Amino acid sequence: MSTGKFDNVPDRRHTHSLKWGKYEGRDVLPLWVADMDFKSPREVIDAAVVASEFGNFGYSKCPPPLVDIVIERSQDLYDWEIDPRSIVWLPGMVCALNVCCRALEKECSQVFTQTPIYPPFLTAPGNFDLPSERIPMKLEGNRFTFDFEAIENLATCPGDLFMLCHPHNPVGTAFKKEELIRFSKWIIEKELYLCSDEIHCDLILDSDSRHHPIASISPELSSRCITLMAPSKTFNLPGFGCSFAVISDPKLRCKFKNALQGIVPDPPAMGFLLAEKAYRFGEPWRKELLTYLRKNRDLAFTEISKMPHLHPFNPEATYLLWLDARKLPTANPHQYFEEHGVGLSDGKDFGAPGYLRLNLGCTHKLLSEALLRMNNACKALS
Ligand SMILES: Cc1ncc(COP(=O)(O)O)c(C=O)c1O
């Protein structure tokens, strides 16, 4: 296995890290919440040092070079042209998911989402008393995707909201262009709004897949769509709170901005600054990261495939690996693995009890140790 910058990680114990603090004082390897153990790109760290030394931490505005790089990058990487007026800055994506529901609560009679799904998709509609309907994803081969039959038979009303996660957390699907085209046609025909959370778009692991922003599929779809993006997963900056929505339709953008009013602040100065540095200088780092994550994914997928009672799904994107532990002869697989020294995310929080999610954003060494522990835990039950 390769060595290098991703093998040398800071010791996050005793740092009030959410991920590592959960198991403070216990010998449990934390492979749960979606942040990575790696250091961010050098240019990002250097910029943070300079900004800290400057010593003034007053309010700030979005730096124009950040807008320039967002536009340039989306054109280069995704062949997607963004009008600078359509960008709305936000301090986080979870709040953005909630703001989408808030913005549309008056005209929306229900919110649709596909399960399993990142938990805030399940809770956001209820925060605004909106009923929600979960559509289980369809397993084709060993890949989860849209269940078009179920989707196309849904009873919808114009103005309802569909919340899509693309690429998908937790199952790791990078939706194909043909799939997005079919789904977009349905959204347009039913006159729905779409919130597309694309926070994992820069983390496509399969070399033959690529990310297609759904708003780039057609102007008709774009006019009904709120796309959410951020540098936070890609460059490991979630603690600095800087994300953005892209909303091309001025009326929809106005509704979204009204829903933010007085409640959601702008990103902090450091968030803006580091987002710009990461997007501008982080491309070589991101490519190395993908190589490292691919190795982790391949290792985890191969090893878990051999473990009794477990069935893994190979993520095409994200640094998250979803696995079916329903055949494990224990009442609570999540707790069982914790007792055997591995802290995973519990599928029940994603609307899928009996499943687990493993975070691959760690060193090969830590992952290998976790896989060994999981294997021993599985064997103890066979
Ligand atoms: C799909 C998805 N959306 C949003 C978030 C959270 O974003 P934020 O930390 O900006 O609220 C995550 C974090 O794991 C995620 O996977």
The ligand as an SDF file (V2000), in Angstrom:
LIG
                    3D

 16 16  0  0  0  0  0  0  0  0999 V2000
  -25.6290   14.3530    1.4560 C   0  0  0  0  0  0  0  0  0  0  0  0
  -25.1580   15.2550    2.5620 C   0  0  0  0  0  0  0  0  0  0  0  0
  -25.7040   16.4690    2.7070 N   0  0  0  0  0  0  0  0  0  0  0  0
  -25.3130   17.3000    3.6840 C   0  0  0  0  0  0  0  0  0  0  0  0
  -24.3350   16.9390    4.5900 C   0  0  0  0  0  0  0  0  0  0  0  0
  -23.9470   17.8440    5.7000 C   0  0  0  0  0  0  0  0  0  0  0  0
  -23.5230   19.0610    5.2520 O   0  0  0  0  0  0  0  0  0  0  0  0
  -23.1870   20.2440    6.2940 P   0  0  0  0  0  0  0  0  0  0  0  0
  -22.1570   19.7310    7.2080 O   0  0  0  0  0  0  0  0  0  0  0  0
  -22.7190   21.3430    5.4180 O   0  0  0  0  0  0  0  0  0  0  0  0
  -24.4750   20.5820    6.9930 O   0  0  0  0  0  0  0  0  0  0  0  0
  -23.7420   15.6770    4.4730 C   0  0  0  0  0  0  0  0  0  0  0  0
  -22.7450   15.2550    5.4510 C   0  0  0  0  0  0  0  0  0  0  0  0
  -22.4280   14.1040    5.5570 O   0  0  0  0  0  0  0  0  0  0  0  0
  -24.1550   14.8310    3.4310 C   0  0  0  0  0  0  0  0  0  0  0  0
  -23.6070   13.6200    3.2680 O   0  0  0  0  0  0  0  0  0  0  0  0
  1  2  1  0
  2  3  1  0
  2 15  2  0
  3  4  2  0
  4  5  1  0
  5  6  1  0
  5 12  2  0
  6  7  1  0
  7  8  1  0
  8  9  2  0
  8 10  1  0
  8 11  1  0
 12 13  1  0
 12 15  1  0
 13 14  2  0
 15 16  1  0
M  END
$$$$
